[in-house]
């Protein structure tokens, strides 16, 4: 859930910064729509991988300390 929230917020900000002016001026084509969709997905993927990696590391540390 944390990755989804973080990815969505960062992705929307990236989209506004990178393609916002094109949307405001109605200069939208297939490339802009594609980038608008991909920015939040990429941000989500990075956040998800980061959270998953942290969880795996924490699990390994806790299992190592039990041994």
C-alpha positions in Angstrom: 0.0 0.0 0.0 2.9 2.3 0.8 4.4 1.8 -2.7 1.0 2.6 -4.3 0.6 5.9 -2.4 4.2 6.9 -3.0 4.2 5.9 -6.6 1.0 7.7 -7.3 2.1 10.9 -5.7 5.5 11.0 -7.4 4.0 9.9 -10.7 1.4 12.6 -10.8 4.0 15.2 -9.9 6.3 14.0 -12.7 3.4 14.0 -15.1 2.4 17.5 -14.2 6.0 18.7 -14.6 6.7 16.8 -17.8 3.5 16.9 -19.7 1.2 19.4 -17.9 1.9 22.2 -20.3 1.0 20.0 -23.2 -2.4 19.2 -21.6 -3.1 22.8 -20.6 -2.5 24.0 -24.2 -4.4 21.1 -25.7 -1.3 19.8 -27.5 -2.1 16.1 -26.7 -1.0 13.3 -29.0 -0.4 9.6 -28.6 3.1 10.2 -27.2 1.8 12.5 -24.5 -1.0 10.1 -23.4 1.5 7.3 -23.3 4.0 9.2 -21.2 1.1 10.4 -18.9 0.2 6.8 -18.3 3.7 5.5 -17.9 5.0 8.1 -15.4 2.9 6.9 -12.5 3.4 3.3 -13.4 7.2 3.6 -13.4 7.1 5.5 -10.1 5.0 2.8 -8.6 7.3 0.1 -9.9 10.4 1.8 -8.4 8.6 2.4 -5.0 7.3 -1.2 -5.0 10.7 -2.7 -5.7 12.2 -0.5 -3.0 9.6 -1.5 -0.4 9.8 -5.2 -1.4 13.7 -5.2 -1.2 13.5 -3.5 2.3 11.0 -6.1 3.5 13.2 -9.0 2.2 16.3 -7.5 3.9 14.4 -7.1 7.2 13.2 -10.7 7.0 16.7 -12.0 6.4 18.0 -10.0 9.3 15.4 -11.2 11.7 15.9 -14.9 10.6 19.7 -14.5 10.9 19.3 -13.1 14.5 17.2 -16.1 15.4 19.8 -18.6 14.2 
